Structure formats: C-alpha cells, structure tokens
Amino acid sequence: MKDFHEDFEGVLDLLKDKIPFAFTRFSDGELYMMQNRKYKIEKDKVFLREQTHSGQWGEEELKEFIPEEQQMHREKLIEAFEFTKDNYIKGISCRCCVGEEDFMWQNNHLSSEHILTWANLLINGNYSNFIEHMVPEFQNYPVVYVCNEMANVDNLPFEVKKTFRIGNNCHVNNFDLIQEMKNWIGKNDIENHLFLFSAGSLSNFLIYELYNIFDKNTYMDIGSTLNPLMGMTGWVASRGYLRAYWLKENNQYINMKCVW
C-alpha cells in the first residue's frame, strides 16, 4: 500500500543523493484538460466539472482551457501524461480529491511501467516537511526557476541562478518557452541543476520535454508552495494548506493525508 509520507521521503532522498529525477503533477485542472472538459478560473468564480463556484483567486491563478481552441495543448499534455522514463515521477489526482471515477480514469490510461504518486505530495500533511526539510536541500543546487512575472525570488531561502517568467494562462500564452529553455540548456551545457516550476499545466509540458532530452538535471513541479515567500497574494484566499502553515489557521489541511 502506498503511503503519503513515505513517497515524500523517497523524493527527498533522491534530492539529497543528487540523483536526477523529474516530478511532474497532474492535478484536477490537468485531469479535466485531458478529459477535454472546459474549465475557467476568474478572480471571483471558477467553472469546473460543468459547475460554477464563487470564490477568490489571485491574478497569478487565472487560467482557462477552451476545448475548441486548445487541442494542441491538450495533446501535448496527454503526451506528458503517457511518457515513461527512469525516475520520471508522475503525481496524479487522488480519489479523495477528485472522486473514484476520475481517479480510475487516470489509472486506466497508465500502465504498470509508470512511477506514480500523489499530485498533492508536497502540500497538505507533507507541507511542513517540504518547507523545513526539502527546501533547505535546494541550497545544494544551482537553481533555475520558472515562475510568475510578479514573483519576487530575492527573499527565498536559496539562491536562484536564473528565472524564466510566465504570465496568466501560461500553458497557452507562454508555450514558446519550451523551445527557449531547450536552446538555453543546450547552448550552455547545463547539467546537475535543479529546475523548479510554478507554471500550471505549462510545468507538465516543460518537465516532459526537458527531462526527455536533458536528463542530467532534476525537474520539480512545486506549484504554489513558495508563493507566500515571493510576495504573491492569491494564496490567502484560495490555498488552505498555505494558510494553515503561514497564518496558523486551524483547518483540516495541515494534517490531511491523501489516500491512494
């Protein structure tokens, strides 16, 4: 039986031992894109699973998938989802977050060759370990960070050697970044670097394309985990696990352990 904390420790060990790997996350948005289901996140509402819900989201979180216009992006995402390679670790949406039917949809599209874990591996009940034990390991690498154009990386507890910046709906608007990063890595013979990604579905595209060719680096999709340290504000309203840790809010996320 898979264990939420043990899987986290497995990724942490790879990082400590400087064994190159890729950790890519297919959360609910990626799941719905692969299923060809429209979604849209606006500042005051979100359309998901054929329903509209009110709420608050930050400028950095706004995005949408329009099936009629974005089939090339959907196909690229499916390529990344079906790709296999040594130490290509794929986080998928768990049944406690998306339900049994959608969880099984993912499993039915994957074979036993795939290295699977939780898309939520770095958050919820593992988030304190991420901040206190995994993030300090970043100091032992030259770090390249793909992050929002509004993010301030100067106050992070590790040095960022280079950033590649993205904006809203980046899986469409910054799609050309794939080739730009390939060119930069190839031209500069980049090896033994740690690439961090906070770029929504574009992270999936990039990690797949880059690890396929340049597998002497490590690539990690860390989502919104560092937003409170970079001057981002949307997390206060939309990310319960971040409020639990940084604002000491008493909610269920700090101890939430996703199940397989």
C-alpha positions in Angstrom: 0.0 0.0 0.0 1.3 3.4 -1.0 2.0 5.8 1.9 1.8 9.7 1.6 4.7 10.4 3.9 6.9 7.5 2.6 6.5 8.7 -1.0 7.6 12.2 0.1 10.7 10.8 1.8 11.5 8.9 -1.4 11.6 12.1 -3.4 13.6 13.8 -0.7 16.2 11.0 -0.7 16.7 11.4 -4.5 17.2 15.1 -4.0 19.7 14.6 -1.1 21.6 12.0 -3.1 21.7 14.2 -6.2 20.2 11.5 -8.3 18.5 13.3 -11.3 14.7 12.9 -11.5 11.6 14.6 -12.7 8.5 15.2 -10.5 5.5 16.3 -12.5 2.0 16.9 -11.1 -1.3 16.2 -12.9 -3.8 17.9 -10.7 -7.5 18.4 -11.3 -7.0 21.1 -13.9 -4.7 18.8 -15.9 -7.2 15.9 -15.5 -10.0 18.0 -16.9 -7.9 19.2 -19.8 -7.0 15.6 -20.7 -10.7 14.7 -20.5 -11.5 17.6 -22.8 -13.6 19.3 -20.2 -13.7 23.1 -20.1 -12.5 25.0 -17.1 -12.0 28.6 -16.3 -10.6 30.4 -13.2 -11.5 34.0 -12.8 -10.9 36.4 -9.9 -14.4 35.8 -8.3 -15.5 32.4 -9.7 -14.4 29.2 -11.2 -16.0 26.9 -13.7 -15.1 23.3 -13.1 -16.8 20.0 -13.7 -19.6 21.7 -15.5 -20.4 23.8 -12.5 -19.7 27.4 -11.4 -18.5 28.2 -7.9 -17.8 31.6 -6.3 -14.6 32.4 -4.5 -11.5 34.5 -4.7 -8.4 33.8 -6.8 -5.2 35.9 -7.3 -4.1 37.4 -10.6 -1.4 34.7 -10.8 -4.0 31.9 -10.7 -6.2 33.0 -13.7 -6.4 30.5 -16.5 -8.8 28.6 -18.7 -9.0 25.6 -21.0 -11.2 26.0 -24.1 -11.6 22.6 -25.9 -12.4 24.2 -29.2 -9.2 26.3 -29.3 -6.6 24.3 -27.3 -6.5 20.8 -28.7 -2.8 21.0 -29.5 -2.1 21.9 -25.8 -4.3 19.0 -24.7 -2.5 16.6 -26.9 0.9 17.8 -25.5 -0.4 17.2 -22.0 -1.5 13.7 -22.8 2.0 13.0 -24.3 3.5 14.1 -21.0 1.0 12.0 -19.0 1.8 8.8 -21.0 5.5 9.4 -21.1 7.7 7.0 -19.2 11.4 7.1 -18.3 13.6 6.2 -15.3 12.9 8.4 -12.3 10.1 10.3 -14.2 7.7 10.5 -11.2 4.1 11.3 -12.0 1.8 12.8 -9.4 -1.9 12.2 -10.2 -5.1 13.4 -8.6 -6.2 11.1 -5.8 -9.6 9.6 -5.2 -10.1 11.7 -2.0 -9.7 14.9 -4.1 -11.4 14.1 -7.4 -13.5 11.0 -6.6 -13.4 7.4 -7.6 -14.4 7.8 -11.2 -11.8 10.4 -12.2 -9.1 8.6 -10.2 -9.8 5.4 -12.1 -9.9 7.3 -15.4 -6.2 8.2 -14.8 -5.2 4.7 -13.8 -6.9 3.2 -16.8 -4.7 5.4 -19.1 -1.5 4.3 -17.5 0.5 1.1 -17.3 2.5 -0.6 -14.5 5.6 1.0 -16.1 4.7 4.4 -14.7 6.1 5.7 -11.4 3.0 7.1 -9.7 2.5 9.2 -6.6 0.2 12.0 -5.4 -0.1 15.3 -7.2 -0.5 16.7 -3.7 2.7 15.1 -2.5 4.3 18.4 -1.4 1.3 20.0 0.3 -1.3 19.3 3.0 0.1 16.9 5.5 3.5 16.9 3.9 3.9 20.7 3.6 5.7 21.4 6.8 8.3 18.7 5.8 8.6 20.3 2.4 9.4 23.7 3.9 11.5 22.5 6.7 13.4 19.6 5.2 13.1 19.7 1.4 13.5 23.4 0.6 16.9 23.6 2.5 18.2 21.0 0.1 17.6 23.4 -2.8 20.7 25.3 -1.5 22.9 22.5 -2.7 22.0 23.0 -6.3 22.3 25.7 -8.9 18.6 26.6 -9.2 16.6 27.6 -12.3 13.0 28.7 -11.5 10.1 29.0 -13.9 7.7 31.3 -12.1 5.2 34.1 -12.4 6.3 37.5 -13.7 5.0 39.0 -10.4 7.0 36.7 -8.1 9.9 38.2 -6.1 12.6 35.5 -5.7 15.0 37.6 -3.8 13.7 36.5 -0.4 13.7 32.8 -1.0 15.9 30.8 1.4 18.1 29.6 -1.5 19.8 31.4 -4.4 18.1 31.4 -7.8 20.6 31.3 -10.6 18.2 32.1 -13.4 14.4 32.7 -13.8 12.1 32.1 -16.7 9.0 34.2 -16.3 5.4 33.4 -17.2 2.1 35.2 -17.0 -1.6 34.3 -16.9 -2.9 31.2 -18.8 0.7 30.3 -19.4 0.1 26.9 -20.9 -1.1 28.8 -24.0 0.5 32.3 -23.7 4.0 31.0 -22.8 4.0 27.8 -24.8 7.1 29.0 -26.8 9.1 28.8 -23.5 9.6 25.1 -24.2 11.9 25.9 -27.2 13.6 28.8 -25.4 14.6 26.6 -22.5 15.8 23.8 -24.7 18.0 26.3 -26.5 19.4 27.7 -23.3 20.2 24.4 -21.7 21.8 23.0 -24.9 23.8 26.2 -25.6 25.2 26.4 -22.1 25.7 22.7 -21.4 23.5 22.8 -18.3 23.9 19.7 -16.1 23.3 18.9 -12.4 20.9 21.9 -12.0 17.6 21.9 -10.1 14.8 23.3 -12.2 11.7 24.4 -10.2 8.4 25.0 -11.9 5.4 27.1 -10.7 3.6 27.4 -14.0 0.4 25.4 -14.0 0.0 23.0 -17.0 3.0 24.5 -18.7 5.1 22.8 -16.0 3.9 19.5 -17.3 4.9 20.3 -20.9 8.3 21.7 -19.8 9.3 18.9 -17.5 8.3 16.2 -20.1 10.2 17.9 -22.9 13.3 18.8 -20.9 13.8 15.6 -18.9 13.3 13.6 -22.2 16.4 15.3 -23.6 18.4 16.7 -20.7 18.1 14.0 -18.0 21.2 15.0 -16.1 19.2 17.7 -14.4 16.4 17.5 -11.8 13.0 18.9 -12.5 10.3 19.6 -9.9 6.8 21.0 -10.2 6.4 22.7 -6.8 3.1 24.6 -7.7 2.1 27.4 -5.3 4.3 26.1 -2.3 6.6 29.1 -2.2 4.0 31.8 -3.1 4.0 33.3 0.5 7.7 33.9 0.3 7.5 35.7 -3.1 5.0 38.5 -2.4 2.1 36.7 -4.1 -1.3 37.3 -2.5 -3.8 35.0 -4.1 -2.9 32.1 -1.8 -4.5 33.8 1.2 -8.0 33.2 -0.2 -7.5 30.1 -2.3 -4.9 27.9 -0.6 -6.0 26.4 2.7 -2.8 24.4 3.2 -0.7 27.7 3.0 -3.0 29.5 5.5 -2.6 26.6 7.9 1.1 26.8 7.9 1.9 30.5 7.4 -1.1 32.1 9.1 -1.6 29.3 11.7 -5.2 28.9 10.6 -6.9 26.0 12.3 -8.1 24.0 9.3 -8.0 20.4 8.1 -5.2 20.8 5.6 -2.2 20.8 7.9 -2.8 17.1 8.8 -4.5 16.0 5.6 -3.0 12.7 4.4 -4.2 11.8 0.9 -5.1 8.2 0.3 -4.5 6.0 -2.7 
